Amino acid sequence: MPNEHEIQKQSDIIKSMGDPTRLKIIYLLQHGELCVCEIMEALNKPQPTVSHHMNILKNAGLLKWRKQGVWTYYKLFNPKIVDNLKDLIIHL
């Protein structure tokens, strides 16, 4: 069994994906990097809402990001996470 630190990390990752908006963000990012403005438009959500969800995903270690001018660009730390999610659901 993993140690307590690893269990907590796994729990945080699972919790971070337990919100429909955050799952949508993960699916949006499966094909590559997007600007916050593109995520806002795709989700039809205001910037503070998107930023809140992005911070949760970042803190869980699921995203990489970079700043360019006033915008932040995000991508999945591991693009295979979408395939892993699909595999998990298929096998339930």
Buried (B, 14 or more C-beta within 10 A) or exposed (E): EEEEEEEEBEEBBEEBBEEEBBBBBBBBBBEEEBBBBBBBEBBEBEEEEBBEBBEBBBEBEBBBBEEEEEEBBBBBBEEEBBEEBEEEEEEE
